[in-house]
Amino acid sequence: MAINIVSAALFAALGFAQSDLPKIQPLRKAPVEALTINLGFRDWGPASIAGTTILAGNKTGKGGLFAIDMLTGKLKWTFRPVFSTGTSGVSTPPAVAGNLVIAPFAAAYPGAVVAVSLATGKEVWRGPDPTQGAAVAVHADLAYVLGKNGNFYALEAATGRERWKVPFATNLAPCVSQPIVKDDTVYLTGIAAAAPGDSAHPAGYYLFALDAKTGNERWRYRAEAPYVHSGVCLSQPLVTQDTVFATGESHLYAVDRSTGRDRWSPVEVRRQVEGQVRAVEVHGLVDAGAVLIGMTPGYLIAFEKNSGHTAWEIAGQFRDSSPAMAVAGNVLYFQGSPGAKPPTEAGATLHALDLDSRAILWSFSHPTAEPNWPFGPVIPVDGGLWVSSYQALLKLQ
């Protein structure tokens, strides 16, 4: 059976705590490009790692899934499933279950969740049509994904057979659903119809905790914010030992994992924007041990876990739509221009920040055909990292 080592980037994308990640030695010195992989397309999706293989998809155009040898940079195999639309993009991290790679293909169109052999890239089974932005999570012998029809599926990872499903509503705009599994509980955001006779649970968006084996609901949490009548879409939760942290509608939320109740009152995040203090959205939330760190267009912000209060912040110009944030040891990787004043554009520059001293250890940029092209998600590995850029997947060390 293939060695199943899930990358730090996949854990981060699916919301796991820093304490759950493998102990990775950070890259503290100025990096060099050890490998540059260009397979002829522009947009790489988030990657995952299994043993010495890195797996990533092309999220635009014809699309596909690719397996690359991490030591040599050579392509092992390419998989492009056939759909009626002709597209097969992969925009979320592939999941690894034993000797299979499972990914949602063509989520923006009629597509499918497909499992392929990790060794050969040959299709093994094909499952439901995933909703846009959905990711597959794997736990024990099951793979979990949300379909366009509103059903949240638990599939046998080896065969794709349905073990159970939970129906959610589809009457609101989709909320990006990337399930998180921890201690036999699945956490995800879904849309619920009103519970009959229960005024405390109106229709709208909820964070759900489901039994990972049966799909039975353990609790549901409705995030509230002013003027948001359908509840808040919590799109990037982080699961720690006792808390689910999440952001949405300019607020930071902390939900008790055992009860589904607020650990502390939601904190509105407000910062200076064009000379006025305004509510701002927080993106790229990561667990940095003692604090949570998120990004707004004008600030890199560290939040205290026990209160949501600001521990420290760094002003600048940042790419909140592509934060490229990850943590390894006591180093934070992020993208932007710390200290820059408007109208400087948030640069396509990757930085490493020492979390103890908050000093910038190094800054790195990669020349691209289109100026200021942003880096994609970062995967820390021992003494280095993988990151995508324009047409390229780069190994830095």
C-alpha positions in Angstrom: 0.0 0.0 0.0 1.3 3.5 -0.8 2.5 5.7 2.0 -0.2 8.2 2.8 1.4 11.5 3.8 -1.0 14.4 3.5 0.7 17.7 2.9 0.6 20.7 5.3 -1.1 22.7 2.6 -3.9 20.2 2.4 -4.3 20.2 6.2 -4.4 24.0 6.1 -6.9 24.1 3.3 -9.2 21.7 5.2 -8.8 23.6 8.4 -6.7 21.5 10.7 -4.7 23.0 13.6 -1.0 23.6 13.5 -0.6 21.0 16.3 -2.0 18.3 13.9 0.7 19.0 11.2 3.8 17.0 10.8 6.8 18.6 12.4 8.4 20.4 9.5 11.7 22.4 9.6 11.0 25.8 8.2 12.9 27.5 5.4 14.7 30.4 7.2 17.3 31.3 4.6 16.8 33.1 1.2 15.5 30.4 -1.1 16.6 29.3 -4.6 14.5 27.5 -7.2 15.6 23.9 -6.9 12.9 22.7 -9.4 10.7 24.5 -11.8 7.9 22.4 -13.4 6.0 23.8 -16.4 3.5 21.4 -18.0 2.2 24.0 -20.5 -0.8 25.5 -18.7 -1.1 28.7 -16.6 -3.2 28.0 -13.4 -2.1 25.4 -10.9 -4.6 24.3 -8.2 -3.7 23.5 -4.6 -1.4 20.5 -4.2 -1.0 17.6 -1.8 1.9 15.2 -1.1 1.9 11.4 -0.9 5.4 10.0 -0.2 7.7 11.5 -2.8 4.9 12.4 -5.2 3.3 15.8 -5.4 -0.3 15.9 -6.8 -2.0 19.0 -8.2 -4.5 19.9 -10.9 -5.0 22.5 -13.6 -8.0 24.5 -12.4 -8.8 26.3 -15.7 -9.1 25.4 -19.4 -9.0 21.7 -20.3 -7.8 20.8 -16.8 -6.5 17.6 -15.4 -4.7 16.0 -12.5 -0.9 15.5 -12.5 1.5 13.4 -10.4 5.1 14.6 -10.3 8.2 13.1 -8.7 9.3 15.5 -6.0 13.0 14.5 -6.2 13.4 14.9 -10.0 10.5 17.1 -11.1 9.6 14.5 -13.8 5.9 13.9 -14.6 4.7 10.5 -13.5 1.3 10.5 -15.0 -1.6 12.8 -16.3 -5.3 12.1 -15.8 -8.0 14.0 -17.7 -11.5 12.5 -17.3 -14.0 13.0 -20.1 -17.1 15.0 -19.5 -19.8 16.4 -21.8 -18.4 20.0 -21.2 -14.9 19.0 -22.2 -13.5 20.6 -19.1 -11.9 18.7 -16.2 -10.4 21.3 -13.9 -9.3 20.6 -10.3 -9.5 23.6 -8.0 -9.1 22.0 -4.5 -6.4 19.8 -3.0 -6.6 16.2 -4.1 -7.2 13.8 -1.2 -5.1 10.6 -0.7 -6.6 7.4 0.6 -4.2 4.6 0.7 -3.3 3.9 -2.9 -5.9 6.2 -4.4 -6.1 9.9 -5.2 -9.6 11.4 -5.0 -10.5 14.8 -6.5 -13.5 16.7 -7.5 -13.3 17.4 -11.3 -15.1 20.1 -13.3 -17.0 21.5 -10.3 -18.0 24.6 -12.2 -19.8 22.4 -14.8 -21.4 18.9 -14.7 -18.5 16.9 -13.4 -17.7 14.1 -10.9 -15.6 13.1 -7.9 -13.1 10.7 -9.4 -10.6 8.3 -7.7 -7.5 7.2 -9.6 -4.6 4.9 -8.8 -1.8 6.8 -7.1 0.7 4.5 -8.9 -0.6 4.8 -12.4 -3.2 7.6 -12.7 -5.8 5.1 -14.0 -9.5 5.7 -13.1 -10.8 3.4 -10.3 -14.3 4.8 -9.7 -16.4 7.9 -10.3 -18.9 9.5 -7.9 -21.3 12.4 -7.5 -21.1 15.8 -9.2 -19.4 18.1 -6.7 -20.6 21.6 -5.9 -18.2 24.4 -7.0 -15.3 25.0 -4.5 -16.0 21.6 -2.8 -13.0 19.6 -1.5 -12.8 15.9 -0.7 -11.9 15.0 2.9 -10.8 11.4 3.8 -11.1 9.8 7.2 -10.7 6.1 8.0 -12.3 4.2 5.0 -14.6 7.1 3.9 -14.3 10.1 1.6 -16.6 13.1 2.1 -17.9 15.6 -0.5 -20.8 18.0 -1.0 -22.7 17.6 -4.3 -24.4 20.1 -6.5 -27.8 18.5 -5.6 -27.2 19.6 -1.9 -26.4 16.1 -0.7 -23.4 15.7 1.5 -22.0 12.2 0.7 -19.9 9.7 2.7 -18.4 7.4 0.1 -16.4 4.2 0.6 -12.9 5.4 -0.3 -11.9 2.1 -2.0 -15.0 1.7 -4.2 -16.9 5.0 -4.3 -20.1 3.3 -3.0 -22.4 5.5 -1.0 -22.3 4.8 2.7 -24.7 7.6 3.7 -25.8 11.0 2.7 -27.2 14.1 4.4 -29.5 16.4 2.4 -28.9 20.2 2.6 -30.9 23.0 1.0 -29.9 24.6 -2.3 -32.0 27.8 -2.2 -29.2 30.2 -1.3 -25.9 31.0 -3.1 -23.4 28.1 -2.5 -21.1 28.5 0.4 -17.7 27.0 -0.3 -17.8 23.7 1.5 -14.5 22.0 2.4 -15.3 19.4 5.0 -13.0 18.9 8.0 -12.8 15.6 9.9 -11.4 15.4 13.4 -12.0 12.8 16.2 -14.8 11.1 14.2 -16.7 14.3 13.6 -17.2 16.1 10.3 -17.4 19.9 10.3 -18.8 21.7 7.3 -20.9 24.7 6.3 -24.2 23.9 4.7 -27.6 25.5 3.9 -30.5 24.3 6.0 -34.3 24.6 5.6 -36.2 26.0 8.6 -36.6 23.4 11.4 -40.4 22.9 11.9 -41.6 24.4 15.2 -38.1 25.6 16.1 -37.7 29.3 15.9 -34.1 29.1 17.1 -33.1 27.4 13.8 -34.5 29.4 10.8 -33.5 28.7 7.2 -30.0 29.7 6.2 -26.3 29.0 6.5 -25.0 26.9 9.4 -21.8 25.3 10.5 -22.7 21.6 11.1 -21.0 18.9 13.2 -21.9 15.4 11.9 -21.0 12.0 13.2 -18.3 10.8 10.7 -19.5 7.2 10.7 -23.3 7.7 10.4 -23.9 11.3 9.3 -26.1 12.0 12.4 -26.2 15.7 13.3 -24.4 16.5 16.6 -25.0 20.2 16.5 -25.5 23.1 14.2 -24.2 26.7 14.7 -25.7 29.8 13.1 -23.1 32.6 12.7 -24.8 36.0 13.1 -23.8 39.4 11.8 -25.6 42.7 11.4 -27.9 42.9 8.3 -27.2 39.3 7.4 -30.6 37.6 7.5 -29.7 34.2 6.3 -26.8 33.6 8.6 -23.1 33.9 7.8 -21.4 31.7 5.2 -18.3 30.5 7.2 -15.9 29.6 4.3 -12.6 28.9 6.0 -13.0 27.2 9.4 -10.0 26.0 11.4 -10.4 23.1 13.8 -8.2 23.0 17.0 -8.3 20.7 20.0 -11.4 22.3 21.5 -12.6 25.1 19.1 -13.7 25.7 15.5 -12.5 29.2 14.4 -13.9 30.8 11.3 -14.4 34.1 9.6 -17.2 35.7 7.6 -18.9 39.1 7.1 -16.0 40.9 8.7 -16.2 38.9 11.9 -14.1 36.2 13.7 -16.0 33.4 15.3 -15.0 30.8 17.9 -17.3 27.7 18.3 -16.9 25.2 21.1 -16.4 21.8 19.4 -18.3 19.8 22.0 -21.4 22.1 22.3 -21.6 24.1 19.1 -21.9 27.3 21.1 -19.8 30.5 21.1 -16.7 30.3 23.2 -16.6 34.1 23.1 -18.8 36.7 21.3 -18.0 37.2 17.6 -15.4 39.9 17.1 -15.9 42.5 14.3 -12.7 43.2 12.5 -12.3 46.9 11.7 -9.3 48.7 10.2 -8.3 52.0 8.4 -9.5 51.9 4.8 -8.9 55.1 2.7 -8.8 57.3 5.8 -11.8 55.8 7.6 -12.2 52.9 10.0 -14.4 50.3 8.3 -15.3 46.6 8.7 -12.9 44.4 6.7 -13.0 40.8 5.6 -10.3 38.4 6.9 -8.8 35.9 4.5 -6.3 33.0 4.6 -6.8 32.2 8.3 -4.0 29.9 9.6 -3.2 28.5 13.0 0.2 29.7 14.2 0.2 28.0 17.6 -0.4 30.7 20.1 -2.4 32.9 17.7 -4.5 32.8 14.6 -3.2 34.9 11.6 -5.4 36.3 8.9 -5.0 38.9 6.1 -6.9 41.9 4.9 -6.0 44.2 2.0 -4.2 46.5 4.4 -3.0 44.3 7.4 -1.6 41.0 8.4 -3.3 40.4 11.8 -2.6 38.0 14.6 -5.7 37.2 16.8 -5.6 35.8 20.4 -7.3 32.4 20.6 -8.9 33.0 24.0 -10.6 36.3 23.1 -10.3 37.1 19.4 -8.5 40.3 20.3 -5.6 41.5 18.2 -2.2 40.3 19.4 -0.2 42.1 16.8 -0.5 43.4 13.3 1.6 44.5 10.3 0.4 47.2 8.0 1.0 47.0 4.2 -0.6 46.1 0.9 -1.6 42.4 0.7 -3.2 40.1 -1.8 -6.1 38.9 0.4 -7.6 37.1 -2.6 -4.4 35.0 -2.9 -2.7 35.2 0.6 -0.3 32.2 0.1 -0.3 31.7 3.8 1.2 28.7 5.6 3.1 28.0 8.9 6.0 25.8 9.5 7.6 25.8 13.0 8.0 29.4 14.0 7.9 30.8 10.4 4.9 32.3 8.6 4.9 32.3 4.8 2.7 35.0 3.2 2.3 37.1 0.1 2.2 40.9 -0.2 4.1 44.1 0.5 4.5 44.7 4.3 5.0 48.3 5.1 4.0 49.5 1.6 1.9 52.7 1.4 -0.9 53.2 -1.2 -0.9 53.4 -4.2 1.8 50.7 -4.3 0.2 47.5 -5.6 0.3 44.4 -3.4 3.3 42.8 -5.0 3.7 39.2 -6.1 6.3 38.6 -3.5 6.5 35.7 -1.0 7.9 36.4 2.4 9.0 34.4 5.5 8.2 36.0 8.9 9.8 34.9 12.1 6.9 34.6 14.5 9.0 35.2 17.6 10.7 38.4 16.5 8.3 39.3 13.7 11.3 40.0 11.5 11.2 39.3 7.7 13.7 36.5 7.2 13.6 36.6 3.4 11.5 37.8 0.4 11.2 36.0 -2.9 9.8 36.8 -6.3 9.6 34.8 -9.6 9.7 36.5 -13.0 6.5 35.9 -15.0 5.1 36.7 -18.4 2.3 38.7 -16.9 3.7 41.2 -14.4 2.8 40.9 -10.7 1.3 37.5 -11.1 0.4 36.1 -7.6 1.8 33.0 -6.0 -0.7 30.2 -5.2 -1.0 28.0 -2.1 2.2 27.1 -0.2 3.2 23.6 0.9 5.9 23.6 3.5 8.3 20.6 3.4 11.4 20.0 5.5 13.8 22.9 4.8 11.8 24.2 1.8 8.4 24.7 0.3 6.4 24.1 -2.9 4.4 27.0 -4.4 2.8 27.7 -7.7 3.2 30.7 -10.0 2.4 31.6 -13.6 2.7 28.4 -15.6 5.1 26.9 -13.0 5.1 24.8 -9.9 8.3 25.7 -7.9 10.3 23.9 -5.3 12.1 26.4 -3.1 14.9 25.4 -0.8 
